[in-house]
Amino acid sequence: MAEKEQKKSFVLRLDGATYEALERWAADEFRSVNGQLEWVIAKALRDAGRDKKKNKDKKDGA
């Protein structure tokens, strides 16, 4: 069975208006704010061709 990758934690400072907008967006998609940030970051990495999983597959010839 594959081991679950350990998540890193860090502090992120946002202005109140940005956090409130993110909170509304997350609620609209039934996610937590943390889950929404993870989704946004993962999508941005995929779109930029910098996704770790996608790049690994390319190196493996998949």
Biopython code that builds the backbone (N, CA, C, O; Angstrom):
import numpy as np
from Bio.PDB.StructureBuilder import StructureBuilder

atoms = [
    (1, "MET", "N", (0.853, -1.189, 0.000)),
    (1, "MET", "CA", (0.000, 0.000, 0.000)),
    (1, "MET", "C", (0.892, 1.243, 0.000)),
    (1, "MET", "O", (1.863, 1.317, 0.753)),
    (2, "ALA", "N", (0.564, 2.196, -0.830)),
    (2, "ALA", "CA", (1.355, 3.423, -0.933)),
    (2, "ALA", "C", (1.197, 4.259, 0.333)),
    (2, "ALA", "O", (0.112, 4.353, 0.906)),
    (3, "GLU", "N", (2.300, 4.860, 0.753)),
    (3, "GLU", "CA", (2.240, 5.717, 1.930)),
    (3, "GLU", "C", (1.615, 7.050, 1.566)),
    (3, "GLU", "O", (1.844, 7.586, 0.481)),
    (4, "LYS", "N", (0.827, 7.573, 2.482)),
    (4, "LYS", "CA", (0.196, 8.870, 2.268)),
    (4, "LYS", "C", (1.252, 9.962, 2.421)),
    (4, "LYS", "O", (1.996, 9.991, 3.401)),
    (5, "GLU", "N", (1.306, 10.858, 1.436)),
    (5, "GLU", "CA", (2.291, 11.928, 1.474)),
    (5, "GLU", "C", (1.954, 12.894, 2.611)),
    (5, "GLU", "O", (0.811, 13.326, 2.756)),
    (6, "GLN", "N", (2.957, 13.221, 3.405)),
    (6, "GLN", "CA", (2.760, 14.137, 4.522)),
    (6, "GLN", "C", (2.608, 15.553, 4.000)),
    (6, "GLN", "O", (3.371, 15.993, 3.141)),
    (7, "LYS", "N", (1.629, 16.257, 4.518)),
    (7, "LYS", "CA", (1.397, 17.637, 4.095)),
    (7, "LYS", "C", (2.256, 18.585, 4.916)),
    (7, "LYS", "O", (2.511, 18.350, 6.097)),
    (8, "LYS", "N", (2.689, 19.637, 4.285)),
    (8, "LYS", "CA", (3.460, 20.691, 4.949)),
    (8, "LYS", "C", (2.494, 21.782, 5.392)),
    (8, "LYS", "O", (1.482, 22.026, 4.735)),
    (9, "SER", "N", (2.799, 22.418, 6.475)),
    (9, "SER", "CA", (1.969, 23.539, 6.921)),
    (9, "SER", "C", (2.820, 24.812, 6.935)),
    (9, "SER", "O", (4.031, 24.774, 7.151)),
    (10, "PHE", "N", (2.145, 25.936, 6.699)),
    (10, "PHE", "CA", (2.826, 27.222, 6.715)),
    (10, "PHE", "C", (1.804, 28.314, 6.995)),
    (10, "PHE", "O", (0.598, 28.100, 6.875)),
    (11, "VAL", "N", (2.295, 29.467, 7.363)),
    (11, "VAL", "CA", (1.431, 30.604, 7.672)),
    (11, "VAL", "C", (1.225, 31.418, 6.399)),
    (11, "VAL", "O", (2.175, 31.697, 5.668)),
    (12, "LEU", "N", (-0.013, 31.790, 6.147)),
    (12, "LEU", "CA", (-0.349, 32.617, 4.994)),
    (12, "LEU", "C", (-1.149, 33.808, 5.494)),
    (12, "LEU", "O", (-2.177, 33.635, 6.148)),
    (13, "ARG", "N", (-0.694, 34.995, 5.197)),
    (13, "ARG", "CA", (-1.401, 36.201, 5.618)),
    (13, "ARG", "C", (-2.169, 36.771, 4.433)),
    (13, "ARG", "O", (-1.600, 37.016, 3.369)),
    (14, "LEU", "N", (-3.467, 36.978, 4.629)),
    (14, "LEU", "CA", (-4.330, 37.561, 3.602)),
    (14, "LEU", "C", (-5.079, 38.735, 4.196)),
    (14, "LEU", "O", (-5.373, 38.752, 5.391)),
    (15, "ASP", "N", (-5.389, 39.719, 3.360)),
    (15, "ASP", "CA", (-6.226, 40.807, 3.860)),
    (15, "ASP", "C", (-7.650, 40.258, 4.035)),
    (15, "ASP", "O", (-8.011, 39.240, 3.445)),
    (16, "GLY", "N", (-8.430, 40.934, 4.834)),
    (16, "GLY", "CA", (-9.767, 40.472, 5.183)),
    (16, "GLY", "C", (-10.683, 40.266, 3.993)),
    (16, "GLY", "O", (-11.417, 39.279, 3.935)),
    (17, "ALA", "N", (-10.648, 41.189, 3.043)),
    (17, "ALA", "CA", (-11.524, 41.085, 1.874)),
    (17, "ALA", "C", (-11.173, 39.861, 1.027)),
    (17, "ALA", "O", (-12.063, 39.173, 0.527)),
    (18, "THR", "N", (-9.884, 39.595, 0.869)),
    (18, "THR", "CA", (-9.459, 38.427, 0.100)),
    (18, "THR", "C", (-9.899, 37.147, 0.800)),
    (18, "THR", "O", (-10.400, 36.225, 0.156)),
    (19, "TYR", "N", (-9.716, 37.089, 2.115)),
    (19, "TYR", "CA", (-10.116, 35.896, 2.863)),
    (19, "TYR", "C", (-11.623, 35.680, 2.772)),
    (19, "TYR", "O", (-12.075, 34.549, 2.595)),
    (20, "GLU", "N", (-12.400, 36.747, 2.889)),
    (20, "GLU", "CA", (-13.856, 36.619, 2.807)),
    (20, "GLU", "C", (-14.294, 36.124, 1.429)),
    (20, "GLU", "O", (-15.208, 35.306, 1.326)),
    (21, "ALA", "N", (-13.650, 36.613, 0.376)),
    (21, "ALA", "CA", (-13.967, 36.150, -0.980)),
    (21, "ALA", "C", (-13.611, 34.678, -1.134)),
    (21, "ALA", "O", (-14.370, 33.917, -1.734)),
    (22, "LEU", "N", (-12.473, 34.271, -0.602)),
    (22, "LEU", "CA", (-12.050, 32.881, -0.650)),
    (22, "LEU", "C", (-13.004, 31.994, 0.153)),
    (22, "LEU", "O", (-13.330, 30.882, -0.260)),
    (23, "GLU", "N", (-13.438, 32.492, 1.282)),
    (23, "GLU", "CA", (-14.376, 31.757, 2.131)),
    (23, "GLU", "C", (-15.714, 31.531, 1.406)),
    (23, "GLU", "O", (-16.284, 30.443, 1.472)),
    (24, "ARG", "N", (-16.204, 32.564, 0.717)),
    (24, "ARG", "CA", (-17.458, 32.430, -0.047)),
    (24, "ARG", "C", (-17.296, 31.427, -1.186)),
    (24, "ARG", "O", (-18.168, 30.589, -1.414)),
    (25, "TRP", "N", (-16.165, 31.523, -1.904)),
    (25, "TRP", "CA", (-15.891, 30.624, -3.017)),
    (25, "TRP", "C", (-15.838, 29.178, -2.514)),
    (25, "TRP", "O", (-16.435, 28.286, -3.117)),
    (26, "ALA", "N", (-15.130, 28.954, -1.421)),
    (26, "ALA", "CA", (-15.025, 27.610, -0.847)),
    (26, "ALA", "C", (-16.406, 27.083, -0.466)),
    (26, "ALA", "O", (-16.726, 25.927, -0.745)),
    (27, "ALA", "N", (-17.218, 27.915, 0.165)),
    (27, "ALA", "CA", (-18.565, 27.495, 0.568)),
    (27, "ALA", "C", (-19.413, 27.147, -0.652)),
    (27, "ALA", "O", (-20.188, 26.192, -0.611)),
    (28, "ASP", "N", (-19.276, 27.903, -1.726)),
    (28, "ASP", "CA", (-20.025, 27.630, -2.958)),
    (28, "ASP", "C", (-19.694, 26.249, -3.527)),
    (28, "ASP", "O", (-20.537, 25.618, -4.164)),
    (29, "GLU", "N", (-18.475, 25.788, -3.297)),
    (29, "GLU", "CA", (-18.028, 24.500, -3.837)),
    (29, "GLU", "C", (-17.943, 23.426, -2.762)),
    (29, "GLU", "O", (-17.350, 22.369, -2.978)),
    (30, "PHE", "N", (-18.538, 23.701, -1.598)),
    (30, "PHE", "CA", (-18.602, 22.747, -0.479)),
    (30, "PHE", "C", (-17.218, 22.270, -0.044)),
    (30, "PHE", "O", (-17.005, 21.087, 0.220)),
    (31, "ARG", "N", (-16.283, 23.219, 0.025)),
    (31, "ARG", "CA", (-14.932, 22.933, 0.499)),
    (31, "ARG", "C", (-14.627, 23.828, 1.690)),
    (31, "ARG", "O", (-15.277, 24.852, 1.899)),
    (32, "SER", "N", (-13.629, 23.427, 2.465)),
    (32, "SER", "CA", (-13.091, 24.311, 3.492)),
    (32, "SER", "C", (-12.212, 25.344, 2.802)),
    (32, "SER", "O", (-11.866, 25.176, 1.632)),
    (33, "VAL", "N", (-11.851, 26.396, 3.498)),
    (33, "VAL", "CA", (-10.936, 27.391, 2.919)),
    (33, "VAL", "C", (-9.603, 26.717, 2.597)),
    (33, "VAL", "O", (-9.017, 26.968, 1.543)),
    (34, "ASN", "N", (-9.126, 25.864, 3.499)),
    (34, "ASN", "CA", (-7.873, 25.156, 3.250)),
    (34, "ASN", "C", (-7.983, 24.264, 2.009)),
    (34, "ASN", "O", (-7.086, 24.245, 1.166)),
    (35, "GLY", "N", (-9.078, 23.537, 1.909)),
    (35, "GLY", "CA", (-9.299, 22.680, 0.753)),
    (35, "GLY", "C", (-9.372, 23.475, -0.541)),
    (35, "GLY", "O", (-8.872, 23.039, -1.578)),
    (36, "GLN", "N", (-10.000, 24.644, -0.472)),
    (36, "GLN", "CA", (-10.105, 25.499, -1.656)),
    (36, "GLN", "C", (-8.725, 25.995, -2.081)),
    (36, "GLN", "O", (-8.405, 26.011, -3.269)),
    (37, "LEU", "N", (-7.911, 26.399, -1.109)),
    (37, "LEU", "CA", (-6.554, 26.841, -1.436)),
    (37, "LEU", "C", (-5.741, 25.707, -2.054)),
    (37, "LEU", "O", (-5.015, 25.928, -3.023)),
    (38, "GLU", "N", (-5.854, 24.499, -1.508)),
    (38, "GLU", "CA", (-5.147, 23.354, -2.077)),
    (38, "GLU", "C", (-5.580, 23.126, -3.520)),
    (38, "GLU", "O", (-4.743, 22.872, -4.386)),
    (39, "TRP", "N", (-6.887, 23.214, -3.784)),
    (39, "TRP", "CA", (-7.416, 23.009, -5.136)),
    (39, "TRP", "C", (-6.903, 24.091, -6.091)),
    (39, "TRP", "O", (-6.469, 23.785, -7.202)),
    (40, "VAL", "N", (-6.953, 25.353, -5.657)),
    (40, "VAL", "CA", (-6.495, 26.463, -6.503)),
    (40, "VAL", "C", (-5.003, 26.315, -6.832)),
    (40, "VAL", "O", (-4.591, 26.510, -7.976)),
    (41, "ILE", "N", (-4.215, 25.973, -5.834)),
    (41, "ILE", "CA", (-2.769, 25.827, -6.049)),
    (41, "ILE", "C", (-2.489, 24.642, -6.968)),
    (41, "ILE", "O", (-1.664, 24.753, -7.875)),
    (42, "ALA", "N", (-3.160, 23.510, -6.752)),
    (42, "ALA", "CA", (-2.950, 22.335, -7.601)),
    (42, "ALA", "C", (-3.328, 22.644, -9.047)),
    (42, "ALA", "O", (-2.623, 22.240, -9.972)),
    (43, "LYS", "N", (-4.438, 23.359, -9.246)),
    (43, "LYS", "CA", (-4.875, 23.717, -10.599)),
    (43, "LYS", "C", (-3.862, 24.654, -11.261)),
    (43, "LYS", "O", (-3.528, 24.485, -12.434)),
    (44, "ALA", "N", (-3.380, 25.631, -10.513)),
    (44, "ALA", "CA", (-2.386, 26.561, -11.059)),
    (44, "ALA", "C", (-1.107, 25.821, -11.452)),
    (44, "ALA", "O", (-0.519, 26.119, -12.492)),
    (45, "LEU", "N", (-0.673, 24.862, -10.633)),
    (45, "LEU", "CA", (0.519, 24.078, -10.958)),
    (45, "LEU", "C", (0.303, 23.229, -12.211)),
    (45, "LEU", "O", (1.193, 23.139, -13.057)),
    (46, "ARG", "N", (-0.874, 22.603, -12.335)),
    (46, "ARG", "CA", (-1.180, 21.813, -13.536)),
    (46, "ARG", "C", (-1.196, 22.702, -14.775)),
    (46, "ARG", "O", (-0.605, 22.367, -15.802)),
    (47, "ASP", "N", (-1.886, 23.848, -14.666)),
    (47, "ASP", "CA", (-2.014, 24.760, -15.804)),
    (47, "ASP", "C", (-0.653, 25.296, -16.262)),
    (47, "ASP", "O", (-0.450, 25.558, -17.448)),
    (48, "ALA", "N", (0.275, 25.455, -15.314)),
    (48, "ALA", "CA", (1.604, 25.973, -15.642)),
    (48, "ALA", "C", (2.581, 24.859, -16.024)),
    (48, "ALA", "O", (3.741, 25.130, -16.332)),
    (49, "GLY", "N", (2.114, 23.612, -16.005)),
    (49, "GLY", "CA", (2.991, 22.495, -16.335)),
    (49, "GLY", "C", (4.014, 22.205, -15.262)),
    (49, "GLY", "O", (5.082, 21.665, -15.549)),
    (50, "ARG", "N", (3.699, 22.556, -14.033)),
    (50, "ARG", "CA", (4.648, 22.364, -12.941)),
    (50, "ARG", "C", (4.150, 21.373, -11.891)),
    (50, "ARG", "O", (4.710, 21.285, -10.799)),
    (51, "ASP", "N", (3.109, 20.638, -12.223)),
    (51, "ASP", "CA", (2.550, 19.661, -11.302)),
    (51, "ASP", "C", (3.529, 18.509, -11.111)),
    (51, "ASP", "O", (3.975, 17.906, -12.088)),
    (52, "LYS", "N", (3.865, 18.200, -9.871)),
    (52, "LYS", "CA", (4.837, 17.170, -9.548)),
    (52, "LYS", "C", (4.417, 15.813, -10.126)),
    (52, "LYS", "O", (5.240, 15.114, -10.717)),
    (53, "LYS", "N", (3.154, 15.440, -9.963)),
    (53, "LYS", "CA", (2.680, 14.145, -10.459)),
    (53, "LYS", "C", (2.741, 14.088, -11.977)),
    (53, "LYS", "O", (3.175, 13.082, -12.539)),
    (54, "LYS", "N", (2.316, 15.150, -12.648)),
    (54, "LYS", "CA", (2.313, 15.199, -14.107)),
    (54, "LYS", "C", (3.742, 15.122, -14.643)),
    (54, "LYS", "O", (4.006, 14.396, -15.601)),
    (55, "ASN", "N", (4.657, 15.861, -14.032)),
    (55, "ASN", "CA", (6.050, 15.857, -14.472)),
    (55, "ASN", "C", (6.690, 14.489, -14.236)),
    (55, "ASN", "O", (7.508, 14.048, -15.043)),
    (56, "LYS", "N", (6.332, 13.813, -13.145)),
    (56, "LYS", "CA", (6.861, 12.490, -12.855)),
    (56, "LYS", "C", (6.423, 11.509, -13.931)),
    (56, "LYS", "O", (7.220, 10.694, -14.395)),
    (57, "ASP", "N", (5.146, 11.589, -14.331)),
    (57, "ASP", "CA", (4.637, 10.710, -15.376)),
    (57, "ASP", "C", (5.383, 10.934, -16.684)),
    (57, "ASP", "O", (5.688, 9.966, -17.381)),
    (58, "LYS", "N", (5.683, 12.164, -17.034)),
    (58, "LYS", "CA", (6.409, 12.464, -18.266)),
    (58, "LYS", "C", (7.801, 11.855, -18.224)),
    (58, "LYS", "O", (8.276, 11.313, -19.223)),
    (59, "LYS", "N", (8.464, 11.943, -17.057)),
    (59, "LYS", "CA", (9.814, 11.378, -16.922)),
    (59, "LYS", "C", (9.797, 9.870, -17.015)),
    (59, "LYS", "O", (10.743, 9.263, -17.518)),
    (60, "ASP", "N", (8.704, 9.248, -16.521)),
    (60, "ASP", "CA", (8.587, 7.794, -16.545)),
    (60, "ASP", "C", (8.141, 7.284, -17.903)),
    (60, "ASP", "O", (8.085, 6.073, -18.119)),
    (61, "GLY", "N", (7.818, 8.197, -18.831)),
    (61, "GLY", "CA", (7.397, 7.815, -20.155)),
    (61, "GLY", "C", (5.917, 7.541, -20.281)),
    (61, "GLY", "O", (5.471, 6.983, -21.283)),
    (62, "ALA", "N", (5.146, 7.928, -19.274)),
    (62, "ALA", "CA", (3.686, 7.714, -19.321)),
    (62, "ALA", "C", (2.983, 8.789, -20.078)),
    (62, "ALA", "O", (1.760, 8.754, -20.207)),
]
sb = StructureBuilder()
sb.init_structure("model")
sb.init_model(0)
sb.init_chain("A")
sb.init_seg("    ")
for serial, (resi, resn, name, xyz) in enumerate(atoms, 1):
    if name == "N":
        sb.init_residue(resn, " ", resi, " ")
    sb.init_atom(name, np.array(xyz, "f"), 0.0, 1.0, " ", f" {name:<3s}", serial, name[0])
structure = sb.get_structure()
